[in-house]
Amino acid sequence: MVCVGPKHLESMDMVEIIRQEKVLPHEYAPYWDEVNRQLQQHFPHTTNIKVNQTEAIKQKILEGIGVVFLPKSVVKKELEDNRLALLATNILNNCTSKKYFISKYSSEEPEYLYELCKSIYGI
């Protein structure tokens, strides 16, 4: 899990960012309860804006509205394109997003796809 936000926040202190900016939660993501619990523990005055789709959340961040905690793989392209700022990588302890690979049959194609996913996501 990483915290990303608009580029103009890149040089600010994380505590100040959390105090000043809204946190956009992904409430339907399986990891959000743990993220929210830890945020409230470390930053009790966190203000959230409810948004429930990853692409909508990323669009709000690109527009300069708030910050978000998402799996790094979800914002990889935006970070590579230098459209979002990586604000923090170690604020939340043990918050992870799980990835699943399910295949009905074991054959060469699913095995290749699995190996490809492992190389992309570093599993």
Summary of the structure (lengths in Angstrom):
residues: 123
radius of gyration: 16.0
end to end distance: 14.6
largest distance: 51.8
contacts: 315
relative contact order: 0.23
helix: 42%
strand: 13%
